[in-house]
Amino acid sequence: MALYYGIVFGILTLEVITFFLFLLPIPTRWQKPVFRWLMTSPAVAHAQYIMKVVFAFIFVLFLDAVNTLKAFYEVVNKEEENPAAALGSTDFRAQVGQAAKKFYAQRNLYLTGFTMLLLLILNKIKNMSLEYIRLEDELIQLEGVTSKDPLVRDASRKVDTAPIEANVTKLEPVQLENENKKDI
């Protein structure tokens, strides 16, 4: 396996581990601080930017795998259409070589395809979790406002219901003071 497909496999493994971590039944009072840290940390924002670039490269590898598999099947179809030309390639080693090329092309296609698919699934799960936390905070606030019980009102005021989206870290370009001055 080439180095870049080994890296893609490592990313896929990390995505699978993250997916199973999302599936753990963690209470919302523990989820919210974790999601707040993930959304407000500059280091995580930089990591997300780097991962977007990496996934652009994975998409290019996916397109390459599709192209390689398509070219392989075009060669196989030409040999099936013209059996006279295929008589020279009845060598067992040539057939094994073709089968290996087909296997590698299919493996690369599935590897990159599942990596991109799991990325989309993880992104959707993250957004759904954030929406769930937001709706649960809204419910706590509404219960506190509409409740006639003073204990419920006090408890709803003590719960941290500040929206996570208000503190999201966004990467912005930094301008240095010397950048605007012209050199003499």
C-alpha positions in Angstrom: 0.0 0.0 0.0 1.4 3.4 -0.9 2.2 5.9 1.8 -0.7 8.2 1.0 -3.2 5.3 1.1 -1.7 4.3 4.5 -2.4 7.8 5.7 -5.9 7.6 4.4 -6.4 4.4 6.2 -5.1 6.0 9.4 -7.6 8.9 9.0 -10.4 6.3 8.4 -9.4 4.5 11.6 -9.6 7.8 13.5 -13.0 8.6 12.0 -14.3 5.1 13.0 -13.1 5.7 16.6 -14.7 9.1 16.7 -17.9 7.7 15.3 -18.1 5.1 18.1 -17.3 7.8 20.7 -20.3 9.8 19.4 -22.4 6.7 19.9 -21.6 6.4 23.6 -24.5 7.4 25.8 -23.0 10.4 27.5 -25.2 12.8 29.5 -25.8 16.2 28.1 -24.2 17.9 31.0 -20.9 16.3 30.0 -21.4 16.7 26.3 -21.9 20.4 26.4 -18.5 21.3 27.9 -16.8 19.0 25.5 -18.6 20.5 22.5 -18.0 24.0 23.8 -14.3 23.3 24.0 -14.3 21.7 20.5 -16.0 24.8 19.1 -14.0 27.5 20.9 -10.5 26.1 20.9 -8.2 27.7 18.3 -6.1 24.5 18.1 -9.2 22.6 17.1 -10.1 25.3 14.5 -6.7 24.9 13.0 -7.0 21.2 13.0 -10.4 21.4 11.2 -8.9 23.7 8.6 -6.0 21.2 8.0 -8.5 18.3 7.8 -10.4 20.2 5.1 -7.3 20.4 3.0 -6.5 16.8 3.7 -9.9 15.7 2.6 -9.6 17.7 -0.6 -6.5 15.5 -1.3 -8.5 12.4 -0.4 -11.2 13.5 -2.9 -8.5 13.7 -5.6 -7.3 10.2 -4.6 -10.9 9.0 -4.9 -11.2 10.5 -8.4 -7.9 8.8 -9.3 -9.1 5.5 -8.0 -12.3 5.8 -10.1 -10.3 6.7 -13.1 -7.9 3.7 -12.6 -10.8 1.3 -12.2 -12.6 2.7 -15.2 -9.4 2.3 -17.3 -9.0 -1.3 -16.1 -12.5 -2.2 -17.1 -12.1 -0.6 -20.5 -9.1 -2.8 -21.1 -11.0 -5.9 -20.0 -14.0 -5.0 -22.2 -11.7 -4.6 -25.2 -10.2 -8.0 -24.6 -13.7 -9.6 -24.3 -14.8 -7.9 -27.5 -11.8 -9.1 -29.5 -10.9 -12.6 -28.3 -8.2 -13.0 -31.0 -6.1 -10.3 -29.3 -6.7 -11.9 -25.9 -5.2 -15.2 -26.9 -1.7 -13.9 -26.3 -2.5 -13.0 -22.7 -3.5 -16.4 -21.5 -0.4 -16.5 -19.4 -1.3 -17.2 -15.7 1.1 -14.5 -14.5 -0.5 -11.9 -16.7 -3.9 -12.9 -15.3 -2.6 -12.7 -11.7 -1.2 -9.3 -12.5 -4.5 -8.1 -13.9 -6.4 -9.5 -10.9 -3.9 -7.7 -8.5 -4.4 -4.4 -10.4 -8.1 -4.8 -10.2 -7.9 -5.6 -6.4 -5.7 -2.5 -5.7 -7.9 -0.2 -7.7 -11.1 -1.4 -5.9 -9.4 -1.3 -2.5 -8.3 2.3 -3.1 -11.8 3.2 -4.4 -13.5 1.8 -1.3 -10.9 3.2 1.1 -11.2 6.8 -0.1 -14.9 6.5 -0.6 -15.6 5.3 2.9 -13.3 7.9 4.3 -15.2 10.7 2.6 -18.6 9.1 3.5 -17.7 8.8 7.2 -16.5 12.4 7.2 -20.0 13.5 6.0 -21.7 11.3 8.5 -19.5 12.6 11.4 -20.2 16.2 10.3 -24.0 15.5 10.4 -23.8 13.8 13.8 -21.8 16.8 15.2 -24.4 19.2 13.9 -27.3 17.1 15.2 -25.6 16.9 18.6 -25.2 20.7 18.7 -28.8 21.1 17.7 -29.9 18.6 20.4 -28.0 20.5 23.1 -29.5 23.8 21.9 -33.0 22.5 22.0 -32.5 21.0 25.4 -31.2 24.3 26.7 -34.3 26.0 25.2 -36.5 23.5 27.0 -34.8 24.1 30.3 -35.3 27.9 29.9 -38.9 27.5 28.9 -39.6 25.2 31.8 -38.0 27.7 34.1 -40.1 30.6 32.7 -43.4 28.7 32.7 -43.1 26.7 35.9 -44.9 27.8 39.0 -42.5 25.9 41.3 -39.8 28.2 42.6 -37.3 25.3 42.9 -37.6 24.6 39.1 -37.1 28.3 38.4 -34.0 28.4 40.5 -32.6 25.2 39.0 -33.2 26.4 35.5 -31.3 29.7 36.2 -28.3 27.7 37.6 -28.0 25.6 34.5 -25.6 26.9 31.9 -27.7 27.5 28.8 -25.4 29.9 26.9 -25.4 28.9 23.2 -22.3 27.2 22.0 -22.6 28.8 18.5 -22.0 32.3 20.0 -18.4 31.4 20.9 -17.3 29.5 17.8 -13.6 30.2 16.9 -13.3 31.2 13.3 -9.9 31.5 11.6 -9.2 34.9 10.1 -6.1 36.2 8.3 -3.8 38.2 10.5 -2.2 41.4 9.1 1.1 42.4 10.4 2.0 46.1 10.9 4.9 45.8 8.4 2.7 44.3 5.7 1.0 47.6 4.8 4.2 49.6 4.5 6.0 49.8 1.2 9.7 49.0 1.0 11.9 51.8 -0.1 
